[in-house]
Amino acid sequence: MATSNLSQAVAQEPSLATIRALVRAYQAFARYSETFVRQYDLTPAQFDVIATLGNTQGLTMGDIGEKTLITKGTLTGVVDRLAQKGLVTRATPPESRRTVVVQLTTEGTTLFEQVFPAHLSDIKQHLTLLEASEMELLRVLLHRLEAMF
């Protein structure tokens, strides 16, 4: 009987419903975004790196890791595959042999200039269903949630 009461209490916990809604929203966005970027023969992580490198002269692997949601171990493989596709190059600056700078190639820049605005426009279309005040409230609440952890 105690287990039943606990299950009932858990099912009625408002924080769990909020977390579930947040996770489901993220999963829906991730699925939608992945479908979009796969049209360009990119994985979500590859797109993230391309988008991060766009409009830069290149970034170190550390900087890319900080600006993306990709873990260090995964980032190396993602950059390897982008280099195999001819979309990025790696260089080690003479002043810092332990640093690796990743840059978009001409082909990578062309892809960025094609995919990034198209993806942004596509996402923006969906977000325009929210009022400006709702967008601001959502942004504030998400920042507050992030700060809690």
N, C-alpha and C positions, 0 to 999 in steps of 0.2 A: 504494500500500500504506500509506503514511503517513497518508493521509486516513481509511482504514478503521480504523487503530489509534486515531486521534484521535476518530472517531465512537464507537468502542467505549468509549474512556475517558470521553467526555462522557456517554454513555448510562449508565455505571456510577457517575457522580458523585453521592454521597448528597445534597449540597446542592441539586442540581437536582431530585431527587425530592421533597425537602421543599418547595421553592418551588412545584413543580407541585401538590403536595397542598394547600398553602395557597391558591394561586390558585383551584384547583377548588372548594375549600370556600367561598371568598368568592363565586365566581360562582354556586354553587348557592344560597347564602343570598340574594344579590342578586336572582336570578331569582324565588325564592320570595317575598321581601319585595315586589318590584315587582308581582307578580301580586296580592298582598293589597291594596296601597294603590291599585292601579288600579280596584278595585271601588268606590272612593270618588271616582273621576274625578280622581285626583291622580297626578302623576309622583313617582318616588322623591325627587327634589330638592324638590318642593313639599311632600311629606310631611315631609321633613327640616326645612324652614323652619317649618311649622305646629307640629311637635313641639318645636322649639327655642323658639318664641315662646309655647307653652302655659304657663300659670301664671306669666307675666311681665306687667309693665305695658308691655312693648314693649322692643325692643333696637335699637341702632344697626346700620346695615348692616355696619360693621366687626365688631361683636360677633357678629352672625349668621355672618359669614364665618369667624370664629375658632372658633365652636362647631359648625359644620357641615363637611361635606366638599366644599362647593361653592366653586368659584373665584369671585373677585370679578366677573369679566366675566359669568359665567353667573348669578350671584346676582341681578344687576339684572333680567335677563329673567325669572327665576323669580318675583321679587317683583312685577314688572309683571303677569305672568299671574295671580298670586294676587289682586292688586288688581282686575284685570278681572273675576275671579270673585266679587268682593265679600267676600273672606276676610281681607284685610288693608288697612290704610290706612298712608299715609306722612305724617309731619309733620316740619317743621323747627322745632326749638325756637328761640325768639327770642334766647336767649343764645349760640347757636352756629349761625349760618346755613349752615355747611359740613357740619353733621351732619344725617343723615336717620334718624328713629326710625320703625321699623315696628311696628305693633300689630295684633293680631287684632281683627277686627270681632266683633260679637255672633254673626254666622253662622260666622265662623272659630273662635270659642271653642266653639261648639256642635259643630262638626265635630271639633275637637281632642278634646273630651270624649267623643266617640263613637269616633273612629278610634284614638286613642293607646292607651287601655286594651284595646281589642279586639286591636290589633296586638301589644301587649306580652303579652297572655294567649296569643295564638296562638304567638308565638315561644317563650314560656316552656314551653308544652306540649312542644315539640320538645327543648328543653334539659333538661327533667326526665329525659330518657333517660340523661343523664350523672350519675354520682355527684357529691356535693358536693365530694369531694376531687379528682375529675377536672376539675370546673369551676374550682376554685382553681388547679390545676396549669396548665390551659389559659390562664387569665387571667395568671398569672405568666410563662409562656412567651411569650405574645403581647406583654406589656409589655417583656420582655427583647429580643425581636425588634425591636420598635419603637425601643428605645434604641440598637440597633446601627446604625441608619440615621439 
